[in-house]
Amino acid sequence: MIITFLILGLLLLILLIGKINLSINFSKEVKELFAQSKSISEQKFHKNQLDNFPKPVQRYFNHILKEGQPYISYARIKHDGQFKTGFDKDWINIKGEQYATTAKPGFIWKGTTSMFVARDMYISDKGRLIVSLFSLYNVVDAEGEQYNQGELLRWLGESVLYPTNLLPSEKLQWLPIDTQTAKLTYNYNGLSLFFIITFNDIGEITEMETKRYMDEKKLETWVIKATNYRELNNVLIPTAFDVLWRLEKGDFSYAKFNITEVEYNKPEKF
């Protein structure tokens, strides 16, 4: 009996040490992310910027931004929701914590479940995915060109949560398609990215579609669906997301997130 308690105690201690080490590493990564960017909040949004935009894009910015609204430099976000690790897997509960910068493209996300902790990031112009089992052992630690593309796409798609980042710049352009859709293009660090974006009649972005590496070799159609717009900290954003792969055999939804907290221009960890 004593030996059993000793073993259990040792296992709990190992788990606690692993959790502490992961938390320390995450804090260092958040600090590194913010140190690489800068504030651009002296820039203000003005509606005359919209004159040459495609009509649905004009409708979007007129709906979500106010005259004179400062550009968002940093965002920190919390969410809950559900996640799937594979086609035949069950949904599992997940809580997420994310930080993003806009002057220099970058983000880091930590998703925590009862079994694993995942860290998705784009820092120093490099994408990386790390999955740690019980906060102890890295079962995934992936990087390379496909992850550079995929993580930068995630940052760009999630700009609906820090929407001044979607205003045109030397890197970002909007191209017309029709009254409900437009093409967003983004060129950065040798990568040329795009989203086909669908807007509703109100002006909300409801769907974003692109091509992303599903594995290290194959590009597939990747879709972000956004709903339940709410004004948080003076910014109108979607707070419910369904993220899926649109495959030949049908849609595979793998992430359903609900935003619970958003703060802007606070370059520090929660």
Disulfide bonds with the S-S distance in Angstrom:
none
